[in-house]
Amino acid sequence: MTVRCRGIRGATTCAENTREAILDATRAMLERLIEANNLHPDDIASAIFTTTPDLNAEFPAVAARGLGWLDTALLCGHEMTVPGSLPYCIRVLVHWNTERRADEVVHIYTNGAESLRPDRTR
C-alpha cells in the first residue's frame, strides 16, 4: 500500500485565556485525534496550531510536546479575525503519513467547535 501525507483537522474551545485552559483543551483534543486515528509520533510530519486572537496565554503546541511529539515540526499562529467567529477556539492541522484513504481519516471537533464542520462531527 502507498503511504501518503494526509491532513487531519481538529478544533475545540476552552473556557478562558489561561495557560492551563489552553493546554487542557488542546491535550484533550489531541488525545481524541490520536485514539480515533491510531496516531504514532513517528508518522506525524508536522502540525499547525491556531488560536483565535482572544487566546494568547500559552502555545497549544506545548500540549503536543507533552504527549511525546518531540521530533515533530510544530507551529502556532492566530486565526483571522472574522466577525461572529467562534471565540476561545483552538484549531489544529496535522500532516500525517499514512496508508489510509482520505475518507478514512477521523477529524475531531469538540466543546462547541462542532459548529465549524458539522459534516465532520461524529
Order of alpha helices (4+ residues) and beta strands (2+ residues): beta-alpha-beta-alpha-beta-beta-beta
